[in-house]
Amino acid sequence: MQVETVLSDEMRRVAHDLAAESYAVLIPDLFARGSVGALCVAATMRTTVTGRGAAMDDLEAARRRLADRSEVDGTRLGAVGFCMGGSFALLLARTGLYKVSAPFYGRPPDLPRSCPVVAGFGDRDVGMRGAPEKFTADLDPLDVPHDVKVYPDEGHSFFTRTPGLTGRVVRRLPIRAEYHEASAHDAHRRVVRVLRGAPRLLMSELASESSTQRPREALTEPGGGRSAELAQQAAAGRYSEGGR
């Protein structure tokens, strides 16, 4: 999910990249209901805070539409989101209806329960300061497998390109929004590995990899820290969907 008024070429690219990995991909239009763009944007932003509203209803309708397709296993769905869409991916993680949530540079809501999460942030993105720490603070007590990676040289929107004048402007803003090909490929690889495999074991592997690029102490500990704990939980079968 990238919450936009028009489906962009970049979201088509992201969808095609996932489809090339043999996944069915659906991109919901969260602004289709309204006739006044600014009001739609405001209502959608409010939903990321309250967790209620037309946008959540539309996302559930999209989930059902996808799950009902004969070629889709409706019990194995994931949510991927960027920016505001990242916040929605986390709201969906709380529902118990998804196997994996993959938010990128989205402000995390409170997470009283969650499916496994694989997330990415740019350390130069001033607007997301504190978000990785909030993730770990919410998810650690739930014993939910999670890999929260901070890319040290990147800012906002490192996964997707922002073209034209807007792209030139946002590069200079404090969020430092700019596409970074190597980091985008790494983030795609991390998401696909978790979608394909058992999250409990793969999260342990990914957390060890992520620890080599983390600039903050609050992120996952390498080796014998949080990653080893996740592996032990997986081996003991302590994880259950939706947290405790």
N, C-alpha and C positions, 0 to 999 in steps of 0.2 A: 504494500500500500504506500503510495506517495500521494498525499492529499493535494490535488491540483484541480483547477477548473477545467482544464483540457488535458486529455491523455497525451503525455509527451513522448517523443521518440526515445528518450532515455528509459522510461518505464516499459515501453515496448521492448527495448533491448534487454532489460533485466528479465522480463517475462520470457522472451525467446531463449535467453541463456538457461533459465530453469527448465523450460520445455525441452531444450536440447539434452537435458539430463533425464528425460523421460517422465517429467512431472506435468500434471495438468495444472494450469495456472489461470486464475480468475482475478481481474483487477476491478474492484467495485468502484462505482462513481458515487461518492458521498455528497456531491453537490447537485445531483439530478433533481431533487425535489423542489428546490427553491428557484424563484424567478429573479431575485435580487442577490447578486453575487456576494456583496459585502455582508449581508445578513446571514447567508449560508455559511460563509467562512466563520463568522462570529459564533453561530450556533454550533458548528462543528468543533471549534476550539473549546467551547464551553463543555462539550461532551468529554473531551480528554481529561477534564478536571472532575466532572461529576460522575462519569461512567454511565450516564443515562442520556437518552435522546434519540432522534431519528437516525443518526449515524450508526448507533449500535443496532437498531432494528434492521437497517439496511445491510449491515455486515452479517447479521444472523441469517437474513434472507439469502445473501450470497453464499454463505456456508451451506445452507440446505440445498440450494440449487446445484452447487458443486458436488455435494455428497450424494445427491440423488442420481447422478450420471452413472450409467452402467459401467463405464470404464474406470471409475474412480472408487477407491476404497474409502468410504466415508468415515471409517474409524481411525484413519491415519492422515489427518490433515495438519498442516502447519500454517503459521501466519508470519509473513515477512513485511516489514514496514520501514519507512524512511522519514526522518524528521517528525512531523505530526503523525504520520502513518506509523512511526515507531511506537508512539504512545498508544495508538490503537492496537498494535500488535500485542502490547502488554496487557491492555484491558481484556483482549481475547484470551490471553494466557490464564486469566483468573477464572474463566468460565468452566474449565474442565472438559471442553469440547475439542481441544487441540493437543497434539502430541508434542509440538515444538513451537516456540515463539522466537523469531529472529528480528529484534528491533535494532535499528541503527540510528544513532544520534537523536533519540527521542527522549523526552522528559519522562522518567518513570513515575507512574501513579503508585499509590500504596498497593502492596501485593500481599494480602492475607493468605493467598494460595496461588499456586502457579504450576504450569507445566515446565519442563526443562527450557532453559533460555540460552541462546547464543547471541551475544550482542557486540556492537562495535562503536567506538567513539574516537574522535580526533582530539589529541591533547591540546591543540591550538584553538579549539572551539570554546571560546570563553562562555558562550551561552549554555554549555552543557557541564560546566564545572560543578562537581559534586554528584553528578548523576551516576557514575560508576560506583562510588561509595554507597549511594542509596541502594543500588541494586544488591550489592553484597550484604548490606545490613538487613534488607528485607528477605533475601533468599537463603542466607546461611541458616537462620533458625528453622526454616521449613525443610531442611535436608533435600532441597531441590537441586538437581544437577544444573550447573550454570557455568558458562565461560564468558566473561566480560573482558574484552580486550580493548586497551587504549593504544591507538597508533600514535607514537610520540611526535611525528613530524607533520601530521595531518590536521586539518580543521573540519568544519562541517561539510557535509555533502561529498566526502571523498569517494563514495561509491558511485555517484552519478554526476554527469556533466550538467552544468548550467550554462546554456549558450548565450551569445549576443551580449548586449549592453548589461543585462542583469548579471550575467556571469562575471563581467569585468568589475562590476560594482561590489558584489558580495565577496570577492576575493580580498577586498581592502577593508571590509568590515571586521569587527572584533571576532566574528565567528570564523573568519578565514575559510570561507566555503570555496572549495576547489577540488575537482576530480583528481585522484591519484591512482594511476592504473595498477601498480603493483599491489597497493593496499586493497583496491577493489577486487582484484583477483584472489587475494588471500581471504578476504571476507566471504566471497562467493564459495571458495573451497571449504571454508569452515562450516558454512550453512549446509552445503550439500553433504558433507561427511556426517553431520548430525542427522539430517533427514534420512540418509540411507542406512545408518547403523543404529545400534542400541545407544540411546543418549547417555545412559549411566556410565558406560565405559569410554565412549568417545569424548565426553566432556572432560574426563580425567586427562586424556591425551592432549586435547586442545588447550586445557588450562596450563599444562606444562610448557607448551609452545608459546602461549601468550605471555607467560611470565618473563620471557627473554626480552620483551619490548615494553614492559610496564614502567612508567615513571613514578608511580605512586604506591605507597605502602599498603593502601587499602585494597588493592587488587589481589587476585588469587595468588596464593603462595606457591612457589615451584616445588617440585620434587616431593619432599616429605610433608608439605603443608596441606593445603586444602585439596590439591589434586589427589594426593594419596588417600585422604579421607573419603573422597568421592568414590575412588576405586574400591575401597574397603566396603563402603555402603552398597555398591553395586554387587560385589561378590556375595555379600550377606543377604541381598534381596530386601534391603530396608527401604528402598524408594517405592512410593506408590503415587500414581498420577494425581495431580492436583495438590500435592503437599499434604500436610497433616490437618 
